[in-house]
Amino acid sequence: MKFSEKTMDEALATLREDAFWDAMYREAPEGAKKRLRVAAWYNCQKGEGEDLDAYRAYRGKIEEEMTVEDFQYLAERFPKSLSGRKYYAEQAEKAKVRTLRTPEKLDEGIDGMLAAANNYEKDMVEKTRETFRMELKDDPICTYETLWLAVGGDGDSCCLLGDLFDHGHGVERDENLAFFWFRRGALSGNAECCYRLADLLEDPDNAHFNFADAMFWWSEGLRRNDELVKAQLAYRLAFGEGPWTERRNPELAVRLLTDCVSGKDKDGFAHYFLGRCYAEGVGVAKDVPFALSLLRISRERKNEWAEELIKKLEDEQKGA
């Protein structure tokens, strides 16, 4: 059955031939009626056919507009023998959460968490809040809830905000706000925030440059045994410039990277860095075939740096 307005109406008419479902539909709130209409099509379809993706997308839009009362009505009226009762009860709970997390409610929560904050913290949060109001109000990734979570100390949310201002993703780049959010996340124990904060602190061109503090946060990140932290630190120990030049330790870098490639290394950074070490003979005997095997794994894991080095090494092999 092709999914359309017409076939949904036809399916609903069939459903309402049953006295129980007819009464349920007639007494339902408006949002629940729309959902029953969609459900009727699926019931006639029996979960088969070419239009299930269209059905799911349409159903999603309907459910976004439904109220807690709509879901509760369906949960209470649905037959106990059908799985829909449990589903609608779960959706009712989720809808309750959404109503508690409106921008107004989240603002109240943020203000409450800032009650004991110092002026610097209040200023940084207020600048971020203004960015959300003016530039990120419709952003699907950095939602207002992200800010609320970050103020509460959620490390992943702090990292997301730090990255937002560090790279200027759709907003004006602000190294002070990036520093603030990475530091807040690092203090909460987030390993990636430790690395990103250290990255800012070790940059001589950054207003917050302090290499001693950077080393402290590298050590904090390492304590959490995070693969990304180990891979990024290993890169600096093998190839680092500026303040890192006198602190290079290629042998330690290779040990760290070898440990990382035995793990998940989902982004392929460790494979890339270790491949480069073997390609250049840094901290280990030069071995181009092994370097290429590592780099190809990195490329499979969507590491954009790997392709260029693979091509360079393959060209060198052809010319040898």
RAJO-V796721 format. One line per field, one symbol per residue. ss: DSSP state (A for helix, B for strand, O for the rest). phi: phi as a letter, one per 40 degrees, with the letter a starting at -180 (. if undefined). Layout:
# RAJO-V796721
ss=???
phi=???
This chain:
# RAJO-V796721
ss=OOOOAAAAAAAAAAAOOOAAAAAAAAOOOAAAAAAAAAAAAAAAAOOOOOOAAAAAAAAAAAAAAOOAAAAAAAAAAOOOOOOAAAAAAAAAAAAAAAAAOOAAAAAAAAAAAOOOOOAAAAAAAAAAAAAAAAOOOOOOOOOAAAAAAAAOOOAAAAAAAAAAAAAOOOOOOOAAAAAAAAAAAAAOOOAAAAAAAAAAAOOOOOOOOOAAAAAAAAAAAAAOOOAAAAAAAAAAAAAOOAAAAAAOOAAAAAAAAAAAAOOOOOOOAAAAAAAAAAAAOOOOOOOAAAAAAAAAAAAAOOOOOAAAAAAAAAAAAAAO
phi=.ccadcccccccccccccdccccccccccdccccccccccdccccggbhcbcccccccddcccccccdcdccdcccccdccbcddcdcccccccccccccbcdcccdcccccccdbccccccccccccccccccbbcbccbccccdcdccccgccccccccdcdccbgcgbccacccccdcccccccchccccdccccccccccccccdaccccccccccccccfccccccccddcccbdbfccdcbcadccdcccccccccccfccgccccccdcdccbgcgaccacdcdccccccccccgccccdccdcccccccccc
